Structures are given as C-alpha cells and as structure tokens.
Amino acid sequence: MPRIFWVTCPACEGRFYCHYEDLRHAGVPLLCPYCQHRFLVEESSAIDDRG
Ligand SMILES: [Zn+2]
C-alpha cells in the first residue's frame, strides 16, 4: 500500500491525502479537491505524516 500523508487546505480547511513518495518533498503545489486552491505542502494548515 503506498504511503500517504494528510494535508489541510489553508483556504477552506478541507482535509485530504496525497501520495507521500510523489508529493511530500516534491515542492510542487497541491490542488485542493474542495475549493481548487493550489498551495505548497509547507502552506498546509496541518500536516499528518502518520499515513
Ligand atoms: Zn480548499
């Protein structure tokens, strides 16, 4: 099972997960599925790496 991490959108506080290997340290913007806001992992209101 691929490792994932959870982020919280800084715009709408929506919580969703991303694939750890692809996105955790890639420095590319994440796309919020709720409000379509784009933000970097570092801008997430909360990050949960526990999988
Ligand atoms: Zn959002």
PDB file of the backbone (N, CA, C, O) and the ligand in Angstrom, with CONECT records:
HET     ZN  A 101       1
ATOM      1  N   MET A   1       0.851  -1.194   0.000  1.00  0.00           N
ATOM      2  CA  MET A   1       0.000   0.000   0.000  1.00  0.00           C
ATOM      3  C   MET A   1       0.885   1.241   0.000  1.00  0.00           C
ATOM      4  O   MET A   1       1.780   1.358   0.837  1.00  0.00           O
ATOM      5  N   PRO A   2       0.651   2.161  -0.916  1.00  0.00           N
ATOM      6  CA  PRO A   2       1.501   3.362  -0.992  1.00  0.00           C
ATOM      7  C   PRO A   2       1.343   4.227   0.248  1.00  0.00           C
ATOM      8  O   PRO A   2       0.255   4.347   0.812  1.00  0.00           O
ATOM      9  N   ARG A   3       2.437   4.817   0.651  1.00  0.00           N
ATOM     10  CA  ARG A   3       2.400   5.690   1.815  1.00  0.00           C
ATOM     11  C   ARG A   3       1.713   7.005   1.443  1.00  0.00           C
ATOM     12  O   ARG A   3       1.906   7.533   0.347  1.00  0.00           O
ATOM     13  N   ILE A   4       0.926   7.513   2.357  1.00  0.00           N
ATOM     14  CA  ILE A   4       0.225   8.771   2.120  1.00  0.00           C
ATOM     15  C   ILE A   4       0.464   9.732   3.277  1.00  0.00           C
ATOM     16  O   ILE A   4       0.963   9.336   4.330  1.00  0.00           O
ATOM     17  N   PHE A   5       0.109  10.983   3.078  1.00  0.00           N
ATOM     18  CA  PHE A   5       0.106  11.951   4.175  1.00  0.00           C
ATOM     19  C   PHE A   5      -1.107  12.851   3.992  1.00  0.00           C
ATOM     20  O   PHE A   5      -1.613  13.025   2.883  1.00  0.00           O
ATOM     21  N   TRP A   6      -1.555  13.409   5.089  1.00  0.00           N
ATOM     22  CA  TRP A   6      -2.752  14.246   5.061  1.00  0.00           C
ATOM     23  C   TRP A   6      -2.378  15.720   5.168  1.00  0.00           C
ATOM     24  O   TRP A   6      -1.502  16.098   5.945  1.00  0.00           O
ATOM     25  N   VAL A   7      -3.046  16.528   4.390  1.00  0.00           N
ATOM     26  CA  VAL A   7      -2.837  17.966   4.469  1.00  0.00           C
ATOM     27  C   VAL A   7      -4.186  18.648   4.685  1.00  0.00           C
ATOM     28  O   VAL A   7      -5.243  18.075   4.423  1.00  0.00           O
ATOM     29  N   THR A   8      -4.118  19.883   5.169  1.00  0.00           N
ATOM     30  CA  THR A   8      -5.323  20.671   5.364  1.00  0.00           C
ATOM     31  C   THR A   8      -5.209  21.945   4.541  1.00  0.00           C
ATOM     32  O   THR A   8      -4.261  22.713   4.704  1.00  0.00           O
ATOM     33  N   CYS A   9      -6.150  22.164   3.680  1.00  0.00           N
ATOM     34  CA  CYS A   9      -6.144  23.331   2.800  1.00  0.00           C
ATOM     35  C   CYS A   9      -6.203  24.617   3.630  1.00  0.00           C
ATOM     36  O   CYS A   9      -7.075  24.765   4.487  1.00  0.00           O
ATOM     37  N   PRO A  10      -5.271  25.549   3.373  1.00  0.00           N
ATOM     38  CA  PRO A  10      -5.257  26.803   4.133  1.00  0.00           C
ATOM     39  C   PRO A  10      -6.403  27.733   3.751  1.00  0.00           C
ATOM     40  O   PRO A  10      -6.697  28.682   4.478  1.00  0.00           O
ATOM     41  N   ALA A  11      -7.044  27.475   2.635  1.00  0.00           N
ATOM     42  CA  ALA A  11      -8.131  28.344   2.178  1.00  0.00           C
ATOM     43  C   ALA A  11      -9.487  27.912   2.739  1.00  0.00           C
ATOM     44  O   ALA A  11     -10.269  28.753   3.181  1.00  0.00           O
ATOM     45  N   CYS A  12      -9.769  26.604   2.722  1.00  0.00           N
ATOM     46  CA  CYS A  12     -11.098  26.141   3.134  1.00  0.00           C
ATOM     47  C   CYS A  12     -11.053  25.155   4.294  1.00  0.00           C
ATOM     48  O   CYS A  12     -12.095  24.697   4.765  1.00  0.00           O
ATOM     49  N   GLU A  13      -9.824  24.822   4.765  1.00  0.00           N
ATOM     50  CA  GLU A  13      -9.649  23.880   5.876  1.00  0.00           C
ATOM     51  C   GLU A  13     -10.104  22.469   5.524  1.00  0.00           C
ATOM     52  O   GLU A  13     -10.297  21.639   6.412  1.00  0.00           O
ATOM     53  N   GLY A  14     -10.274  22.198   4.251  1.00  0.00           N
ATOM     54  CA  GLY A  14     -10.615  20.844   3.825  1.00  0.00           C
ATOM     55  C   GLY A  14      -9.411  19.923   3.986  1.00  0.00           C
ATOM     56  O   GLY A  14      -8.275  20.324   3.735  1.00  0.00           O
ATOM     57  N   ARG A  15      -9.670  18.686   4.407  1.00  0.00           N
ATOM     58  CA  ARG A  15      -8.586  17.743   4.655  1.00  0.00           C
ATOM     59  C   ARG A  15      -8.580  16.669   3.578  1.00  0.00           C
ATOM     60  O   ARG A  15      -9.616  16.079   3.273  1.00  0.00           O
ATOM     61  N   PHE A  16      -7.419  16.421   3.011  1.00  0.00           N
ATOM     62  CA  PHE A  16      -7.319  15.375   2.002  1.00  0.00           C
ATOM     63  C   PHE A  16      -5.925  14.778   2.027  1.00  0.00           C
ATOM     64  O   PHE A  16      -5.003  15.350   2.608  1.00  0.00           O
ATOM     65  N   TYR A  17      -5.776  13.608   1.383  1.00  0.00           N
ATOM     66  CA  TYR A  17      -4.472  12.953   1.412  1.00  0.00           C
ATOM     67  C   TYR A  17      -3.788  12.963   0.063  1.00  0.00           C
ATOM     68  O   TYR A  17      -4.427  13.058  -0.985  1.00  0.00           O
ATOM     69  N   CYS A  18      -2.451  12.860   0.119  1.00  0.00           N
ATOM     70  CA  CYS A  18      -1.639  12.826  -1.083  1.00  0.00           C
ATOM     71  C   CYS A  18      -0.652  11.676  -0.963  1.00  0.00           C
ATOM     72  O   CYS A  18      -0.376  11.192   0.135  1.00  0.00           O
ATOM     73  N   HIS A  19      -0.127  11.246  -2.095  1.00  0.00           N
ATOM     74  CA  HIS A  19       0.881  10.198  -2.078  1.00  0.00           C
ATOM     75  C   HIS A  19       2.207  10.764  -1.605  1.00  0.00           C
ATOM     76  O   HIS A  19       2.741  11.715  -2.176  1.00  0.00           O
ATOM     77  N   TYR A  20       2.720  10.161  -0.555  1.00  0.00           N
ATOM     78  CA  TYR A  20       3.926  10.647   0.089  1.00  0.00           C
ATOM     79  C   TYR A  20       5.112  10.701  -0.878  1.00  0.00           C
ATOM     80  O   TYR A  20       5.776  11.730  -0.998  1.00  0.00           O
ATOM     81  N   GLU A  21       5.366   9.594  -1.558  1.00  0.00           N
ATOM     82  CA  GLU A  21       6.534   9.497  -2.434  1.00  0.00           C
ATOM     83  C   GLU A  21       6.508  10.570  -3.527  1.00  0.00           C
ATOM     84  O   GLU A  21       7.544  11.130  -3.885  1.00  0.00           O
ATOM     85  N   ASP A  22       5.325  10.843  -4.045  1.00  0.00           N
ATOM     86  CA  ASP A  22       5.215  11.774  -5.162  1.00  0.00           C
ATOM     87  C   ASP A  22       5.241  13.239  -4.738  1.00  0.00           C
ATOM     88  O   ASP A  22       5.782  14.087  -5.447  1.00  0.00           O
ATOM     89  N   LEU A  23       4.655  13.532  -3.580  1.00  0.00           N
ATOM     90  CA  LEU A  23       4.370  14.933  -3.285  1.00  0.00           C
ATOM     91  C   LEU A  23       4.924  15.512  -1.986  1.00  0.00           C
ATOM     92  O   LEU A  23       4.989  16.732  -1.837  1.00  0.00           O
ATOM     93  N   ARG A  24       5.323  14.659  -1.049  1.00  0.00           N
ATOM     94  CA  ARG A  24       5.671  15.203   0.270  1.00  0.00           C
ATOM     95  C   ARG A  24       6.830  16.198   0.215  1.00  0.00           C
ATOM     96  O   ARG A  24       6.804  17.224   0.894  1.00  0.00           O
ATOM     97  N   HIS A  25       7.846  15.891  -0.594  1.00  0.00           N
ATOM     98  CA  HIS A  25       9.010  16.767  -0.658  1.00  0.00           C
ATOM     99  C   HIS A  25       9.295  17.244  -2.079  1.00  0.00           C
ATOM    100  O   HIS A  25      10.408  17.666  -2.394  1.00  0.00           O
ATOM    101  N   ALA A  26       8.279  17.170  -2.924  1.00  0.00           N
ATOM    102  CA  ALA A  26       8.479  17.485  -4.332  1.00  0.00           C
ATOM    103  C   ALA A  26       8.501  18.988  -4.603  1.00  0.00           C
ATOM    104  O   ALA A  26       9.026  19.422  -5.629  1.00  0.00           O
ATOM    105  N   GLY A  27       7.941  19.781  -3.701  1.00  0.00           N
ATOM    106  CA  GLY A  27       7.928  21.221  -3.902  1.00  0.00           C
ATOM    107  C   GLY A  27       6.966  21.688  -4.978  1.00  0.00           C
ATOM    108  O   GLY A  27       7.086  22.796  -5.502  1.00  0.00           O
ATOM    109  N   VAL A  28       6.013  20.831  -5.300  1.00  0.00           N
ATOM    110  CA  VAL A  28       5.010  21.207  -6.297  1.00  0.00           C
ATOM    111  C   VAL A  28       3.696  21.520  -5.586  1.00  0.00           C
ATOM    112  O   VAL A  28       3.413  20.941  -4.537  1.00  0.00           O
ATOM    113  N   PRO A  29       2.891  22.424  -6.138  1.00  0.00           N
ATOM    114  CA  PRO A  29       1.630  22.791  -5.488  1.00  0.00           C
ATOM    115  C   PRO A  29       0.632  21.629  -5.453  1.00  0.00           C
ATOM    116  O   PRO A  29       0.534  20.842  -6.395  1.00  0.00           O
ATOM    117  N   LEU A  30      -0.094  21.546  -4.358  1.00  0.00           N
ATOM    118  CA  LEU A  30      -1.175  20.568  -4.234  1.00  0.00           C
ATOM    119  C   LEU A  30      -2.468  21.251  -4.644  1.00  0.00           C
ATOM    120  O   LEU A  30      -2.617  22.463  -4.486  1.00  0.00           O
ATOM    121  N   LEU A  31      -3.392  20.480  -5.164  1.00  0.00           N
ATOM    122  CA  LEU A  31      -4.678  21.041  -5.584  1.00  0.00           C
ATOM    123  C   LEU A  31      -5.770  20.561  -4.638  1.00  0.00           C
ATOM    124  O   LEU A  31      -6.021  19.363  -4.509  1.00  0.00           O
ATOM    125  N   CYS A  32      -6.405  21.507  -3.988  1.00  0.00           N
ATOM    126  CA  CYS A  32      -7.477  21.146  -3.064  1.00  0.00           C
ATOM    127  C   CYS A  32      -8.688  20.644  -3.854  1.00  0.00           C
ATOM    128  O   CYS A  32      -9.158  21.327  -4.764  1.00  0.00           O
ATOM    129  N   PRO A  33      -9.192  19.458  -3.512  1.00  0.00           N
ATOM    130  CA  PRO A  33     -10.339  18.902  -4.245  1.00  0.00           C
ATOM    131  C   PRO A  33     -11.657  19.587  -3.881  1.00  0.00           C
ATOM    132  O   PRO A  33     -12.670  19.392  -4.552  1.00  0.00           O
ATOM    133  N   TYR A  34     -11.638  20.384  -2.823  1.00  0.00           N
ATOM    134  CA  TYR A  34     -12.881  21.028  -2.367  1.00  0.00           C
ATOM    135  C   TYR A  34     -13.059  22.419  -2.957  1.00  0.00           C
ATOM    136  O   TYR A  34     -14.152  22.782  -3.392  1.00  0.00           O
ATOM    137  N   CYS A  35     -11.978  23.197  -2.969  1.00  0.00           N
ATOM    138  CA  CYS A  35     -12.108  24.584  -3.428  1.00  0.00           C
ATOM    139  C   CYS A  35     -11.159  24.914  -4.579  1.00  0.00           C
ATOM    140  O   CYS A  35     -11.132  26.052  -5.048  1.00  0.00           O
ATOM    141  N   GLN A  36     -10.375  23.925  -5.042  1.00  0.00           N
ATOM    142  CA  GLN A  36      -9.450  24.106  -6.166  1.00  0.00           C
ATOM    143  C   GLN A  36      -8.308  25.081  -5.864  1.00  0.00           C
ATOM    144  O   GLN A  36      -7.629  25.547  -6.778  1.00  0.00           O
ATOM    145  N   HIS A  37      -8.104  25.381  -4.608  1.00  0.00           N
ATOM    146  CA  HIS A  37      -6.978  26.230  -4.219  1.00  0.00           C
ATOM    147  C   HIS A  37      -5.678  25.437  -4.384  1.00  0.00           C
ATOM    148  O   HIS A  37      -5.615  24.255  -4.047  1.00  0.00           O
ATOM    149  N   ARG A  38      -4.645  26.101  -4.904  1.00  0.00           N
ATOM    150  CA  ARG A  38      -3.337  25.469  -5.041  1.00  0.00           C
ATOM    151  C   ARG A  38      -2.416  25.999  -3.955  1.00  0.00           C
ATOM    152  O   ARG A  38      -2.334  27.207  -3.732  1.00  0.00           O
ATOM    153  N   PHE A  39      -1.725  25.089  -3.283  1.00  0.00           N
ATOM    154  CA  PHE A  39      -0.821  25.517  -2.211  1.00  0.00           C
ATOM    155  C   PHE A  39       0.288  24.492  -2.040  1.00  0.00           C
ATOM    156  O   PHE A  39       0.153  23.330  -2.421  1.00  0.00           O
ATOM    157  N   LEU A  40       1.384  24.953  -1.457  1.00  0.00           N
ATOM    158  CA  LEU A  40       2.508  24.062  -1.202  1.00  0.00           C
ATOM    159  C   LEU A  40       2.289  23.307   0.103  1.00  0.00           C
ATOM    160  O   LEU A  40       1.543  23.752   0.975  1.00  0.00           O
ATOM    161  N   VAL A  41       2.941  22.171   0.224  1.00  0.00           N
ATOM    162  CA  VAL A  41       2.818  21.371   1.442  1.00  0.00           C
ATOM    163  C   VAL A  41       3.115  22.220   2.674  1.00  0.00           C
ATOM    164  O   VAL A  41       2.450  22.102   3.704  1.00  0.00           O
ATOM    165  N   GLU A  42       4.133  23.085   2.548  1.00  0.00           N
ATOM    166  CA  GLU A  42       4.548  23.914   3.688  1.00  0.00           C
ATOM    167  C   GLU A  42       3.452  24.908   4.091  1.00  0.00           C
ATOM    168  O   GLU A  42       3.451  25.396   5.221  1.00  0.00           O
ATOM    169  N   GLU A  43       2.536  25.207   3.193  1.00  0.00           N
ATOM    170  CA  GLU A  43       1.467  26.164   3.489  1.00  0.00           C
ATOM    171  C   GLU A  43       0.243  25.499   4.102  1.00  0.00           C
ATOM    172  O   GLU A  43      -0.708  26.172   4.499  1.00  0.00           O
ATOM    173  N   SER A  44       0.274  24.185   4.176  1.00  0.00           N
ATOM    174  CA  SER A  44      -0.863  23.472   4.746  1.00  0.00           C
ATOM    175  C   SER A  44      -1.074  23.860   6.206  1.00  0.00           C
ATOM    176  O   SER A  44      -0.112  24.030   6.955  1.00  0.00           O
ATOM    177  N   SER A  45      -2.316  23.995   6.598  1.00  0.00           N
ATOM    178  CA  SER A  45      -2.629  24.355   7.984  1.00  0.00           C
ATOM    179  C   SER A  45      -2.176  23.266   8.939  1.00  0.00           C
ATOM    180  O   SER A  45      -1.799  23.547  10.076  1.00  0.00           O
ATOM    181  N   ALA A  46      -2.213  22.024   8.478  1.00  0.00           N
ATOM    182  CA  ALA A  46      -1.792  20.910   9.296  1.00  0.00           C
ATOM    183  C   ALA A  46      -1.281  19.799   8.386  1.00  0.00           C
ATOM    184  O   ALA A  46      -1.824  19.575   7.304  1.00  0.00           O
ATOM    185  N   ILE A  47      -0.249  19.113   8.824  1.00  0.00           N
ATOM    186  CA  ILE A  47       0.292  18.001   8.049  1.00  0.00           C
ATOM    187  C   ILE A  47       0.320  16.773   8.955  1.00  0.00           C
ATOM    188  O   ILE A  47       0.834  16.825  10.072  1.00  0.00           O
ATOM    189  N   ASP A  48      -0.225  15.698   8.473  1.00  0.00           N
ATOM    190  CA  ASP A  48      -0.219  14.449   9.227  1.00  0.00           C
ATOM    191  C   ASP A  48       0.534  13.392   8.420  1.00  0.00           C
ATOM    192  O   ASP A  48       0.025  12.866   7.430  1.00  0.00           O
ATOM    193  N   ASP A  49       1.754  13.094   8.864  1.00  0.00           N
ATOM    194  CA  ASP A  49       2.618  12.158   8.147  1.00  0.00           C
ATOM    195  C   ASP A  49       2.432  10.706   8.557  1.00  0.00           C
ATOM    196  O   ASP A  49       3.116   9.823   8.039  1.00  0.00           O
ATOM    197  N   ARG A  50       1.530  10.455   9.466  1.00  0.00           N
ATOM    198  CA  ARG A  50       1.442   9.108  10.033  1.00  0.00           C
ATOM    199  C   ARG A  50       0.937   8.062   9.068  1.00  0.00           C
ATOM    200  O   ARG A  50       1.075   6.864   9.317  1.00  0.00           O
ATOM    201  N   GLY A  51       0.349   8.508   7.959  1.00  0.00           N
ATOM    202  CA  GLY A  51      -0.142   7.543   6.981  1.00  0.00           C
ATOM    203  C   GLY A  51      -1.517   7.199   7.298  1.00  0.00           C
ATOM    204  O   GLY A  51      -2.131   6.395   6.596  1.00  0.00           O
TER     205      GLY A  51
HETATM  206 ZN    ZN A 101      -9.568  24.145  -0.155  1.00  0.00          ZN2+
END
